[in-house]
Amino acid sequence: MSAVPTDETQRSDRAVHATAARHRPVDLSDPIEADNALRIAIAWRELRRCATTPALRYQFFGSSHDALEQGQMDTLDLLLVREGWRMCELAEALRVDPSTATRAVQRLVNDGLAERRQSTYDGRVVLVYPSAEGKLRHAAVARRRVRELCRILSAFDADERAQLAGLLSRFVDAFDERVGELTTTSTMSTDASEAGDTGDVDPDERSGAPESAEAVR
């Protein structure tokens, strides 16, 4: 009997695929590759725009007294994954700096959707939890979100949904890898600058985005 793949195994497999892909640079001189890159860039832009349209936002997050903002839902999604979060861990999971995470949590606390408590293992540590009201509001929005996503995904058959899920997971992993590279490069550049040596780093390498990407923002 074959072993059931764990989440960790699946993440590792996706990371291997993403890393392997990095060794095969996209050749934009190839018309097919260039067209694919443009189509992906346009789709990414349109996804961002669609996700923020009032009609879809209301369907996902509500428009009455129990409505949540997308940022609130993102934070609650994580708070419900496990019991208690340190602020530094939450910031890393949200992919934001600690001050932004602190403001996000404070808004949830002010709205009665989250609460801070001292750790039972170390009184010096403060952890963040969803409140009872936060859990209820999150559940209501999650039901609407799943319902709308099911309607959208009905445009694909089961095999296509499986392929889409796999490719999107690898797409996210590739982004994570690139963010890690840029973070490392930024840190090294800062250290070199403080030491009075900026090095010979290409400006586009420092920005992390080619100039042509501006056309699809």
Backbone torsions as a table, in degrees:
resi	resn	phi	psi	omega
1	MET	NA	132.0	-178.6
2	SER	-76.0	146.1	-179.1
3	ALA	-71.6	144.6	177.0
4	VAL	-78.3	125.1	-177.6
5	PRO	-66.0	134.6	177.6
6	THR	-86.0	167.2	176.9
7	ASP	-58.2	-39.2	-178.3
8	GLU	-65.5	-40.1	178.8
9	THR	-64.8	-42.7	179.6
10	GLN	-63.5	-41.6	177.4
11	ARG	-63.0	-39.9	179.7
12	SER	-64.8	-42.6	179.3
13	ASP	-62.5	-42.4	179.9
14	ARG	-64.7	-37.8	-179.9
15	ALA	-65.2	-37.9	178.0
16	VAL	-63.2	-44.6	178.5
17	HIS	-60.1	-45.5	-177.3
18	ALA	-64.7	-41.3	-179.5
19	THR	-65.6	-42.0	179.3
20	ALA	-61.9	-38.9	-179.5
21	ALA	-63.7	-31.4	-179.3
22	ARG	-65.8	-20.2	179.2
23	HIS	-86.0	-0.7	176.7
24	ARG	-121.8	81.1	-177.6
25	PRO	-56.8	145.7	178.4
26	VAL	-72.7	125.9	-179.4
27	ASP	-92.8	96.4	-177.7
28	LEU	-74.5	-4.6	173.1
29	SER	-77.4	-15.4	175.2
30	ASP	-82.3	119.3	-177.1
31	PRO	-55.9	-36.2	-179.8
32	ILE	-68.7	-44.9	178.3
33	GLU	-63.2	-41.0	179.8
34	ALA	-63.8	-41.8	179.5
35	ASP	-65.6	-41.5	177.9
36	ASN	-62.2	-43.4	180.0
37	ALA	-62.0	-42.1	179.6
38	LEU	-65.5	-42.2	179.9
39	ARG	-63.1	-40.3	178.2
40	ILE	-65.6	-42.9	-180.0
41	ALA	-62.5	-42.5	179.5
42	ILE	-66.6	-41.6	179.0
43	ALA	-62.0	-40.3	178.7
44	TRP	-62.1	-45.3	178.7
45	ARG	-60.2	-45.2	-177.5
46	GLU	-69.0	-34.1	175.9
47	LEU	-61.9	-43.5	178.3
48	ARG	-61.8	-41.7	-178.9
49	ARG	-68.8	-44.3	-179.7
50	CYS	-60.9	-40.0	-176.6
51	ALA	-64.6	-20.4	-177.8
52	THR	-106.3	5.0	177.7
53	THR	-68.4	140.4	-177.4
54	PRO	-54.8	-42.7	-176.6
55	ALA	-60.3	-47.4	-179.0
56	LEU	-72.5	-36.9	179.3
57	ARG	-62.1	-41.0	178.6
58	TYR	-65.2	-39.2	179.3
59	GLN	-66.1	-38.7	-179.3
60	PHE	-75.1	-49.7	-167.5
61	PHE	-109.5	-3.5	177.6
62	GLY	89.3	162.9	179.6
63	SER	-134.6	8.2	-179.7
64	SER	-109.9	-156.0	-174.7
65	HIS	-65.7	-22.6	-178.8
66	ASP	-96.1	10.8	-178.9
67	ALA	-67.3	148.5	175.4
68	LEU	-122.7	153.4	171.3
69	GLU	-83.3	157.0	-176.4
70	GLN	-58.9	-41.1	179.2
71	GLY	-62.7	-37.4	177.6
72	GLN	-65.1	-41.8	179.5
73	MET	-65.3	-41.3	178.3
74	ASP	-57.4	-45.2	-178.6
75	THR	-68.5	-42.9	178.7
76	LEU	-64.2	-36.2	176.3
77	ASP	-52.2	-45.0	-178.5
78	LEU	-74.1	-41.4	-178.1
79	LEU	-60.7	-26.7	-178.8
80	LEU	-88.6	-5.4	179.4
81	VAL	-70.3	-37.2	-178.5
82	ARG	-151.6	172.4	-178.0
83	GLU	-86.7	110.3	172.9
84	GLY	82.3	126.6	179.4
85	TRP	-128.4	132.8	166.6
86	ARG	-73.4	151.0	-178.0
87	MET	-62.9	-38.6	-178.9
88	CYS	-65.1	-37.8	178.7
89	GLU	-68.6	-40.6	-179.5
90	LEU	-64.8	-42.1	178.8
91	ALA	-60.7	-43.2	179.7
92	GLU	-64.0	-42.7	-179.4
93	ALA	-67.0	-34.1	178.3
94	LEU	-80.4	-10.6	-178.6
95	ARG	63.9	41.4	177.8
96	VAL	-132.1	168.4	177.2
97	ASP	-77.0	158.5	-175.5
98	PRO	-56.3	-36.1	-179.1
99	SER	-66.3	-37.1	177.6
100	THR	-66.6	-41.7	178.2
101	ALA	-63.8	-38.9	179.2
102	THR	-62.3	-43.2	178.3
103	ARG	-64.9	-39.2	179.7
104	ALA	-63.4	-43.0	179.3
105	VAL	-67.5	-39.5	-180.0
106	GLN	-61.4	-37.9	177.3
107	ARG	-64.0	-41.9	178.0
108	LEU	-64.0	-41.0	178.6
109	VAL	-63.5	-44.3	180.0
110	ASN	-61.7	-32.7	-179.3
111	ASP	-88.6	3.0	179.1
112	GLY	75.8	20.3	-176.4
113	LEU	-101.6	-10.9	178.8
114	ALA	-148.2	164.8	179.5
115	GLU	-147.7	152.5	176.8
116	ARG	-104.3	139.1	177.7
117	ARG	-139.7	151.5	174.5
118	GLN	-71.6	143.5	177.0
119	SER	-65.2	139.9	178.4
120	THR	-73.0	-16.5	-178.9
121	TYR	-96.4	-25.1	-178.6
122	ASP	-148.9	106.0	-176.6
123	GLY	-62.5	-15.8	179.1
124	ARG	-80.3	-14.0	-175.8
125	VAL	-100.3	130.8	176.7
126	VAL	-106.7	129.0	-179.5
127	LEU	-113.3	154.7	-179.2
128	VAL	-108.3	135.2	179.5
129	TYR	-131.3	154.1	171.2
130	PRO	-75.0	144.1	175.8
131	SER	-82.4	172.1	177.0
132	ALA	-59.9	-41.7	178.0
133	GLU	-65.5	-38.7	178.5
134	GLY	-62.0	-39.3	178.5
135	LYS	-65.5	-41.6	179.8
136	LEU	-64.9	-46.1	-179.0
137	ARG	-65.2	-40.9	178.8
138	HIS	-61.7	-44.1	-178.7
139	ALA	-61.3	-41.2	-179.9
140	ALA	-64.0	-44.2	179.9
141	VAL	-69.0	-38.9	-179.4
142	ALA	-61.7	-38.0	178.2
143	ARG	-63.6	-43.3	178.3
144	ARG	-65.4	-40.5	-178.5
145	ARG	-62.9	-44.9	179.2
146	VAL	-63.9	-41.8	-179.9
147	ARG	-60.8	-43.9	-179.4
148	GLU	-69.7	-38.9	179.0
149	LEU	-65.3	-37.2	177.8
150	CYS	-63.3	-39.2	177.8
151	ARG	-64.4	-42.9	-179.7
152	ILE	-65.9	-43.3	-176.3
153	LEU	-75.1	-9.9	177.2
154	SER	-66.5	-13.0	176.2
155	ALA	-71.8	-10.4	180.0
156	PHE	-116.1	151.1	173.8
157	ASP	-84.8	177.3	-173.3
158	ALA	-60.6	-42.8	180.0
159	ASP	-64.9	-40.6	179.8
160	GLU	-66.0	-37.5	178.0
161	ARG	-64.8	-38.9	178.0
162	ALA	-64.4	-42.6	178.6
163	GLN	-64.9	-42.9	-179.8
164	LEU	-62.1	-43.9	179.7
165	ALA	-61.1	-43.7	-179.7
166	GLY	-65.7	-43.6	-178.9
167	LEU	-68.1	-39.8	178.8
168	LEU	-65.9	-37.4	177.2
169	SER	-62.1	-42.3	178.3
170	ARG	-68.5	-34.4	177.3
171	PHE	-61.6	-44.2	178.1
172	VAL	-64.4	-42.2	179.1
173	ASP	-61.9	-39.0	178.2
174	ALA	-64.2	-38.0	176.3
175	PHE	-64.4	-43.9	179.9
176	ASP	-59.0	-42.8	179.7
177	GLU	-62.4	-43.8	-179.0
178	ARG	-66.4	-39.8	177.9
179	VAL	-61.3	-41.1	177.6
180	GLY	-61.4	-41.2	177.8
181	GLU	-63.9	-44.5	-178.4
182	LEU	-66.0	-38.0	178.5
183	THR	-62.9	-43.9	178.6
184	THR	-63.8	-44.5	179.6
185	THR	-62.2	-41.8	179.7
186	SER	-63.1	-41.5	179.4
187	THR	-64.8	-43.2	179.4
188	MET	-65.0	-39.0	180.0
189	SER	-65.6	-40.4	178.8
190	THR	-64.0	-43.6	179.3
191	ASP	-63.1	-41.1	-179.6
192	ALA	-66.7	-38.4	-179.6
193	SER	-65.2	-42.3	179.3
194	GLU	-65.3	-26.4	179.5
195	ALA	-88.2	-1.2	178.8
196	GLY	84.6	17.2	180.0
197	ASP	-132.5	104.6	-178.1
198	THR	-84.4	-14.9	178.1
199	GLY	72.6	-174.8	-179.0
200	ASP	-109.0	60.3	-179.5
201	VAL	-91.3	129.6	179.2
202	ASP	-64.3	137.4	-178.6
203	PRO	-56.2	-38.9	179.2
204	ASP	-66.6	-32.1	176.6
205	GLU	-65.2	-39.3	179.8
206	ARG	-68.5	-37.1	-177.7
207	SER	-73.4	-25.9	179.3
208	GLY	79.4	6.5	-179.9
209	ALA	-148.6	130.3	177.9
210	PRO	-67.1	154.3	-176.7
211	GLU	-59.1	-33.6	-177.1
212	SER	-65.3	-20.1	-179.7
213	ALA	-65.1	-22.6	-179.4
214	GLU	-60.4	-27.2	-174.9
215	ALA	-67.5	-19.1	-176.6
216	VAL	-113.3	13.0	177.0
217	ARG	-74.1	NA	NA
